[in-house]
Amino acid sequence: MSVYTLEILKADAANKRKNAPPLLMIHGAYAGSWCWEGYFLPYFTEAGWDVYVPSLRGHAGSMGREKLDHFGIDDYVKDILDMMATLPEPPILIGHSMGGLVAQRVAKQAKVAGLVLLASVAPYGVAASFAHLVTSQPNLLWDLGQFQWQGAAAAGNPSFVRELLFSSKTDRAMVDYFAARAQPESMRALTEMAIPHPFAGFNCPKLPCLVLGAGADQLIPPSDSHACASAWHTKAIIIEDCGHAMMADFHKTEVAKEIHEWLELTYPQD
């Protein structure tokens, strides 16, 4: 077990469905469990699912913030594996961005009930995402680098946060909420994702999987969502005009509905 105690939000289903595995939501880079708290956590508990939402080590309220740059993707994978060992049954993993990459690696090592990938880093890493930013939004890449080194001073710029994470219709309160809580990411984890892993998408187990991409995503291009879907033997659904922070964007209700409908089809009540 990890020596790092994780901050974990736990919400029990309001009226639990039969045949409903728990949902375990994994946040992406620069974030914490707080990114799921405003909408997804109450939405899915009301729909009948128990929900677990951890902050990975070094993030938000979890231990290890002072050693953040020491942690890599395998450390985050270990956090989720250790947490899964405490659950009553294998969960459905819902991973966003970097958390989607963590979820994919967990699903290759342990039994999970299903996999939901939201604007996920592709199995091969962020090389395509980096190229996408360089060619389409070099100013955002610069701002992201500034944020990594300056922290809250850069994150407090709502226009930067909106352009990076959200579609134009997202309300200002949500943008400010993210801007106030975002944090730098582990340089080790970022570097590991930047190193190409061309064969990482091979030999993925066949299990229930939903892949959703964001049509207005400035960080993860739809091609990466399609790559995730191909690796996991399914087809991606692209939510048009949605920003990268799919769980909080203006289009979050559409995203949640897609997941909920997939969950009901995959795990129907007896």
Contacts in CASP RR format, 6 or more apart in sequence:
PFRMAT RR
TARGET T0000
AUTHOR 0000-0000-0000
METHOD contacts of the structure
MODEL  1
MSVYTLEILKADAANKRKNAPPLLMIHGAYAGSWCWEGYFLPYFTEAGWD
VYVPSLRGHAGSMGREKLDHFGIDDYVKDILDMMATLPEPPILIGHSMGG
LVAQRVAKQAKVAGLVLLASVAPYGVAASFAHLVTSQPNLLWDLGQFQWQ
GAAAAGNPSFVRELLFSSKTDRAMVDYFAARAQPESMRALTEMAIPHPFA
GFNCPKLPCLVLGAGADQLIPPSDSHACASAWHTKAIIIEDCGHAMMADF
HKTEVAKEIHEWLELTYPQD
1 82 0 8 1.000
1 85 0 8 1.000
2 57 0 8 1.000
2 78 0 8 1.000
2 79 0 8 1.000
2 82 0 8 1.000
3 63 0 8 1.000
4 57 0 8 1.000
4 58 0 8 1.000
4 62 0 8 1.000
4 63 0 8 1.000
4 64 0 8 1.000
4 79 0 8 1.000
5 62 0 8 1.000
5 63 0 8 1.000
6 54 0 8 1.000
6 55 0 8 1.000
6 56 0 8 1.000
6 57 0 8 1.000
6 62 0 8 1.000
6 63 0 8 1.000
6 79 0 8 1.000
6 83 0 8 1.000
7 33 0 8 1.000
7 54 0 8 1.000
7 55 0 8 1.000
7 60 0 8 1.000
7 61 0 8 1.000
7 62 0 8 1.000
8 33 0 8 1.000
8 52 0 8 1.000
8 53 0 8 1.000
8 54 0 8 1.000
8 55 0 8 1.000
8 83 0 8 1.000
9 33 0 8 1.000
9 36 0 8 1.000
9 37 0 8 1.000
9 41 0 8 1.000
9 51 0 8 1.000
9 52 0 8 1.000
9 53 0 8 1.000
9 54 0 8 1.000
10 50 0 8 1.000
10 51 0 8 1.000
10 52 0 8 1.000
10 53 0 8 1.000
11 41 0 8 1.000
11 42 0 8 1.000
11 45 0 8 1.000
11 50 0 8 1.000
11 51 0 8 1.000
11 53 0 8 1.000
12 45 0 8 1.000
12 50 0 8 1.000
13 20 0 8 1.000
13 45 0 8 1.000
13 47 0 8 1.000
13 48 0 8 1.000
13 49 0 8 1.000
13 50 0 8 1.000
13 51 0 8 1.000
14 45 0 8 1.000
14 46 0 8 1.000
14 48 0 8 1.000
15 48 0 8 1.000
16 48 0 8 1.000
16 49 0 8 1.000
16 50 0 8 1.000
17 47 0 8 1.000
17 48 0 8 1.000
17 49 0 8 1.000
17 267 0 8 1.000
17 269 0 8 1.000
18 269 0 8 1.000
18 270 0 8 1.000
19 267 0 8 1.000
19 268 0 8 1.000
19 269 0 8 1.000
19 270 0 8 1.000
20 48 0 8 1.000
20 49 0 8 1.000
20 50 0 8 1.000
20 263 0 8 1.000
20 267 0 8 1.000
20 269 0 8 1.000
21 89 0 8 1.000
21 90 0 8 1.000
21 91 0 8 1.000
21 92 0 8 1.000
21 113 0 8 1.000
21 114 0 8 1.000
21 267 0 8 1.000
22 49 0 8 1.000
22 50 0 8 1.000
22 51 0 8 1.000
22 52 0 8 1.000
22 87 0 8 1.000
22 88 0 8 1.000
22 89 0 8 1.000
22 91 0 8 1.000
22 92 0 8 1.000
23 44 0 8 1.000
23 49 0 8 1.000
23 50 0 8 1.000
23 51 0 8 1.000
23 52 0 8 1.000
23 91 0 8 1.000
23 92 0 8 1.000
23 94 0 8 1.000
24 51 0 8 1.000
24 52 0 8 1.000
24 53 0 8 1.000
24 54 0 8 1.000
24 80 0 8 1.000
24 83 0 8 1.000
24 84 0 8 1.000
24 87 0 8 1.000
24 91 0 8 1.000
24 92 0 8 1.000
24 93 0 8 1.000
24 94 0 8 1.000
25 33 0 8 1.000
25 36 0 8 1.000
25 40 0 8 1.000
25 41 0 8 1.000
25 51 0 8 1.000
25 52 0 8 1.000
25 53 0 8 1.000
25 94 0 8 1.000
25 95 0 8 1.000
25 96 0 8 1.000
25 247 0 8 1.000
26 54 0 8 1.000
26 56 0 8 1.000
26 80 0 8 1.000
26 93 0 8 1.000
26 94 0 8 1.000
26 95 0 8 1.000
26 96 0 8 1.000
26 99 0 8 1.000
26 100 0 8 1.000
26 102 0 8 1.000
26 103 0 8 1.000
27 33 0 8 1.000
27 35 0 8 1.000
27 36 0 8 1.000
27 53 0 8 1.000
27 55 0 8 1.000
27 56 0 8 1.000
27 59 0 8 1.000
27 95 0 8 1.000
27 96 0 8 1.000
27 99 0 8 1.000
28 35 0 8 1.000
28 95 0 8 1.000
28 96 0 8 1.000
28 97 0 8 1.000
28 98 0 8 1.000
28 99 0 8 1.000
28 100 0 8 1.000
29 97 0 8 1.000
29 98 0 8 1.000
29 185 0 8 1.000
29 189 0 8 1.000
29 190 0 8 1.000
30 147 0 8 1.000
30 182 0 8 1.000
30 183 0 8 1.000
30 184 0 8 1.000
30 185 0 8 1.000
31 59 0 8 1.000
31 60 0 8 1.000
31 96 0 8 1.000
31 178 0 8 1.000
31 181 0 8 1.000
31 182 0 8 1.000
31 183 0 8 1.000
32 55 0 8 1.000
32 56 0 8 1.000
32 59 0 8 1.000
32 60 0 8 1.000
32 61 0 8 1.000
32 181 0 8 1.000
32 183 0 8 1.000
33 53 0 8 1.000
33 54 0 8 1.000
33 55 0 8 1.000
33 60 0 8 1.000
34 55 0 8 1.000
34 60 0 8 1.000
34 181 0 8 1.000
35 96 0 8 1.000
35 178 0 8 1.000
35 181 0 8 1.000
35 245 0 8 1.000
35 247 0 8 1.000
35 248 0 8 1.000
36 53 0 8 1.000
36 247 0 8 1.000
37 53 0 8 1.000
38 248 0 8 1.000
39 247 0 8 1.000
39 248 0 8 1.000
39 252 0 8 1.000
39 256 0 8 1.000
40 51 0 8 1.000
40 94 0 8 1.000
40 247 0 8 1.000
40 252 0 8 1.000
40 256 0 8 1.000
41 51 0 8 1.000
41 53 0 8 1.000
43 256 0 8 1.000
43 260 0 8 1.000
44 51 0 8 1.000
44 256 0 8 1.000
44 259 0 8 1.000
44 260 0 8 1.000
45 51 0 8 1.000
47 260 0 8 1.000
47 263 0 8 1.000
49 263 0 8 1.000
52 83 0 8 1.000
52 87 0 8 1.000
52 91 0 8 1.000
54 62 0 8 1.000
54 79 0 8 1.000
54 80 0 8 1.000
54 83 0 8 1.000
55 61 0 8 1.000
55 62 0 8 1.000
56 62 0 8 1.000
56 71 0 8 1.000
56 76 0 8 1.000
56 79 0 8 1.000
56 102 0 8 1.000
57 63 0 8 1.000
57 64 0 8 1.000
57 71 0 8 1.000
57 75 0 8 1.000
57 76 0 8 1.000
57 79 0 8 1.000
58 64 0 8 1.000
58 65 0 8 1.000
58 67 0 8 1.000
58 68 0 8 1.000
58 71 0 8 1.000
58 186 0 8 1.000
59 65 0 8 1.000
59 68 0 8 1.000
59 183 0 8 1.000
60 181 0 8 1.000
60 183 0 8 1.000
64 71 0 8 1.000
68 184 0 8 1.000
68 185 0 8 1.000
68 186 0 8 1.000
69 186 0 8 1.000
69 187 0 8 1.000
69 188 0 8 1.000
70 186 0 8 1.000
70 188 0 8 1.000
71 186 0 8 1.000
71 188 0 8 1.000
71 189 0 8 1.000
72 186 0 8 1.000
72 188 0 8 1.000
72 189 0 8 1.000
72 192 0 8 1.000
73 98 0 8 1.000
73 101 0 8 1.000
73 102 0 8 1.000
73 105 0 8 1.000
73 189 0 8 1.000
73 192 0 8 1.000
73 193 0 8 1.000
74 105 0 8 1.000
76 98 0 8 1.000
76 99 0 8 1.000
76 102 0 8 1.000
76 189 0 8 1.000
77 102 0 8 1.000
77 105 0 8 1.000
77 106 0 8 1.000
77 109 0 8 1.000
80 93 0 8 1.000
80 102 0 8 1.000
80 103 0 8 1.000
80 106 0 8 1.000
81 106 0 8 1.000
81 109 0 8 1.000
81 110 0 8 1.000
84 90 0 8 1.000
84 91 0 8 1.000
84 106 0 8 1.000
84 110 0 8 1.000
84 112 0 8 1.000
89 113 0 8 1.000
90 110 0 8 1.000
90 111 0 8 1.000
90 112 0 8 1.000
90 113 0 8 1.000
91 112 0 8 1.000
91 113 0 8 1.000
92 112 0 8 1.000
92 113 0 8 1.000
92 114 0 8 1.000
92 115 0 8 1.000
92 116 0 8 1.000
92 208 0 8 1.000
92 263 0 8 1.000
93 100 0 8 1.000
93 103 0 8 1.000
93 106 0 8 1.000
93 107 0 8 1.000
93 112 0 8 1.000
93 114 0 8 1.000
93 115 0 8 1.000
93 116 0 8 1.000
94 103 0 8 1.000
94 116 0 8 1.000
94 118 0 8 1.000
94 259 0 8 1.000
95 102 0 8 1.000
95 103 0 8 1.000
95 116 0 8 1.000
95 117 0 8 1.000
95 118 0 8 1.000
95 120 0 8 1.000
96 118 0 8 1.000
96 119 0 8 1.000
96 120 0 8 1.000
96 245 0 8 1.000
96 246 0 8 1.000
96 247 0 8 1.000
97 118 0 8 1.000
97 119 0 8 1.000
97 120 0 8 1.000
97 121 0 8 1.000
97 219 0 8 1.000
97 220 0 8 1.000
97 244 0 8 1.000
98 121 0 8 1.000
98 185 0 8 1.000
98 189 0 8 1.000
98 193 0 8 1.000
99 120 0 8 1.000
99 121 0 8 1.000
100 117 0 8 1.000
100 118 0 8 1.000
100 120 0 8 1.000
100 121 0 8 1.000
101 120 0 8 1.000
101 121 0 8 1.000
101 122 0 8 1.000
101 123 0 8 1.000
101 125 0 8 1.000
101 193 0 8 1.000
103 115 0 8 1.000
103 117 0 8 1.000
103 120 0 8 1.000
104 115 0 8 1.000
104 117 0 8 1.000
104 120 0 8 1.000
104 123 0 8 1.000
104 204 0 8 1.000
104 228 0 8 1.000
104 231 0 8 1.000
104 232 0 8 1.000
106 112 0 8 1.000
107 114 0 8 1.000
107 115 0 8 1.000
107 204 0 8 1.000
107 205 0 8 1.000
107 207 0 8 1.000
108 203 0 8 1.000
108 204 0 8 1.000
108 205 0 8 1.000
112 207 0 8 1.000
113 207 0 8 1.000
113 208 0 8 1.000
113 267 0 8 1.000
114 207 0 8 1.000
114 208 0 8 1.000
114 209 0 8 1.000
114 266 0 8 1.000
115 207 0 8 1.000
115 208 0 8 1.000
115 209 0 8 1.000
115 210 0 8 1.000
115 232 0 8 1.000
116 209 0 8 1.000
116 210 0 8 1.000
116 211 0 8 1.000
116 212 0 8 1.000
116 259 0 8 1.000
116 262 0 8 1.000
117 209 0 8 1.000
117 210 0 8 1.000
117 211 0 8 1.000
117 212 0 8 1.000
117 225 0 8 1.000
117 228 0 8 1.000
117 232 0 8 1.000
118 212 0 8 1.000
118 213 0 8 1.000
118 214 0 8 1.000
118 246 0 8 1.000
118 247 0 8 1.000
118 255 0 8 1.000
119 212 0 8 1.000
119 213 0 8 1.000
119 214 0 8 1.000
119 217 0 8 1.000
119 219 0 8 1.000
119 220 0 8 1.000
119 225 0 8 1.000
119 243 0 8 1.000
119 244 0 8 1.000
119 246 0 8 1.000
120 211 0 8 1.000
120 213 0 8 1.000
120 220 0 8 1.000
120 224 0 8 1.000
120 225 0 8 1.000
120 228 0 8 1.000
121 129 0 8 1.000
121 193 0 8 1.000
121 220 0 8 1.000
121 224 0 8 1.000
122 128 0 8 1.000
122 220 0 8 1.000
122 224 0 8 1.000
122 225 0 8 1.000
122 227 0 8 1.000
122 228 0 8 1.000
122 231 0 8 1.000
123 197 0 8 1.000
123 200 0 8 1.000
123 201 0 8 1.000
123 204 0 8 1.000
123 227 0 8 1.000
123 228 0 8 1.000
123 231 0 8 1.000
124 196 0 8 1.000
124 197 0 8 1.000
124 198 0 8 1.000
124 200 0 8 1.000
124 201 0 8 1.000
124 227 0 8 1.000
125 193 0 8 1.000
125 194 0 8 1.000
125 195 0 8 1.000
125 196 0 8 1.000
125 197 0 8 1.000
125 200 0 8 1.000
126 193 0 8 1.000
126 194 0 8 1.000
127 194 0 8 1.000
127 196 0 8 1.000
128 221 0 8 1.000
128 223 0 8 1.000
128 224 0 8 1.000
128 227 0 8 1.000
129 219 0 8 1.000
129 220 0 8 1.000
129 221 0 8 1.000
129 224 0 8 1.000
130 141 0 8 1.000
130 194 0 8 1.000
132 219 0 8 1.000
132 221 0 8 1.000
133 140 0 8 1.000
133 141 0 8 1.000
133 144 0 8 1.000
133 218 0 8 1.000
133 219 0 8 1.000
134 141 0 8 1.000
136 218 0 8 1.000
137 163 0 8 1.000
137 218 0 8 1.000
140 160 0 8 1.000
140 163 0 8 1.000
140 164 0 8 1.000
140 218 0 8 1.000
143 154 0 8 1.000
143 157 0 8 1.000
143 160 0 8 1.000
143 164 0 8 1.000
144 164 0 8 1.000
146 154 0 8 1.000
147 154 0 8 1.000
147 155 0 8 1.000
147 160 0 8 1.000
147 182 0 8 1.000
147 184 0 8 1.000
148 184 0 8 1.000
148 185 0 8 1.000
148 187 0 8 1.000
148 190 0 8 1.000
149 184 0 8 1.000
151 182 0 8 1.000
151 183 0 8 1.000
151 184 0 8 1.000
152 182 0 8 1.000
152 183 0 8 1.000
154 160 0 8 1.000
155 161 0 8 1.000
155 179 0 8 1.000
155 180 0 8 1.000
155 182 0 8 1.000
155 183 0 8 1.000
156 179 0 8 1.000
156 180 0 8 1.000
157 179 0 8 1.000
158 172 0 8 1.000
158 175 0 8 1.000
158 176 0 8 1.000
158 179 0 8 1.000
161 175 0 8 1.000
161 178 0 8 1.000
161 179 0 8 1.000
161 182 0 8 1.000
162 168 0 8 1.000
162 170 0 8 1.000
162 175 0 8 1.000
163 218 0 8 1.000
164 218 0 8 1.000
164 219 0 8 1.000
164 244 0 8 1.000
165 175 0 8 1.000
165 178 0 8 1.000
165 218 0 8 1.000
165 219 0 8 1.000
165 243 0 8 1.000
165 244 0 8 1.000
165 245 0 8 1.000
165 249 0 8 1.000
166 174 0 8 1.000
166 175 0 8 1.000
166 178 0 8 1.000
166 243 0 8 1.000
166 244 0 8 1.000
166 245 0 8 1.000
166 248 0 8 1.000
166 249 0 8 1.000
166 250 0 8 1.000
167 216 0 8 1.000
167 241 0 8 1.000
167 242 0 8 1.000
167 243 0 8 1.000
167 249 0 8 1.000
167 250 0 8 1.000
167 251 0 8 1.000
169 241 0 8 1.000
169 250 0 8 1.000
170 243 0 8 1.000
170 248 0 8 1.000
170 249 0 8 1.000
170 250 0 8 1.000
171 250 0 8 1.000
174 248 0 8 1.000
177 248 0 8 1.000
178 245 0 8 1.000
178 248 0 8 1.000
200 231 0 8 1.000
201 227 0 8 1.000
201 231 0 8 1.000
202 231 0 8 1.000
204 231 0 8 1.000
204 232 0 8 1.000
204 233 0 8 1.000
206 233 0 8 1.000
207 232 0 8 1.000
208 266 0 8 1.000
209 229 0 8 1.000
209 232 0 8 1.000
209 233 0 8 1.000
209 234 0 8 1.000
210 234 0 8 1.000
210 237 0 8 1.000
210 258 0 8 1.000
210 259 0 8 1.000
210 262 0 8 1.000
211 225 0 8 1.000
211 228 0 8 1.000
211 229 0 8 1.000
211 232 0 8 1.000
211 234 0 8 1.000
211 235 0 8 1.000
211 236 0 8 1.000
211 237 0 8 1.000
212 225 0 8 1.000
212 236 0 8 1.000
212 237 0 8 1.000
212 238 0 8 1.000
212 239 0 8 1.000
212 246 0 8 1.000
212 255 0 8 1.000
212 258 0 8 1.000
212 259 0 8 1.000
213 220 0 8 1.000
213 222 0 8 1.000
213 225 0 8 1.000
213 236 0 8 1.000
213 237 0 8 1.000
213 238 0 8 1.000
213 239 0 8 1.000
213 242 0 8 1.000
213 246 0 8 1.000
214 220 0 8 1.000
214 222 0 8 1.000
214 225 0 8 1.000
214 238 0 8 1.000
214 239 0 8 1.000
214 242 0 8 1.000
214 243 0 8 1.000
214 244 0 8 1.000
214 246 0 8 1.000
214 249 0 8 1.000
215 222 0 8 1.000
215 238 0 8 1.000
215 239 0 8 1.000
215 240 0 8 1.000
215 241 0 8 1.000
215 242 0 8 1.000
215 243 0 8 1.000
216 240 0 8 1.000
216 241 0 8 1.000
216 242 0 8 1.000
216 243 0 8 1.000
217 242 0 8 1.000
217 243 0 8 1.000
217 244 0 8 1.000
218 243 0 8 1.000
218 244 0 8 1.000
219 244 0 8 1.000
220 244 0 8 1.000
222 236 0 8 1.000
222 238 0 8 1.000
225 236 0 8 1.000
225 238 0 8 1.000
226 235 0 8 1.000
226 236 0 8 1.000
228 236 0 8 1.000
229 235 0 8 1.000
229 236 0 8 1.000
237 258 0 8 1.000
239 246 0 8 1.000
239 251 0 8 1.000
239 254 0 8 1.000
239 255 0 8 1.000
239 258 0 8 1.000
241 251 0 8 1.000
242 249 0 8 1.000
242 250 0 8 1.000
242 251 0 8 1.000
242 254 0 8 1.000
242 255 0 8 1.000
243 249 0 8 1.000
243 251 0 8 1.000
246 252 0 8 1.000
246 255 0 8 1.000
247 255 0 8 1.000
247 256 0 8 1.000
249 255 0 8 1.000
END
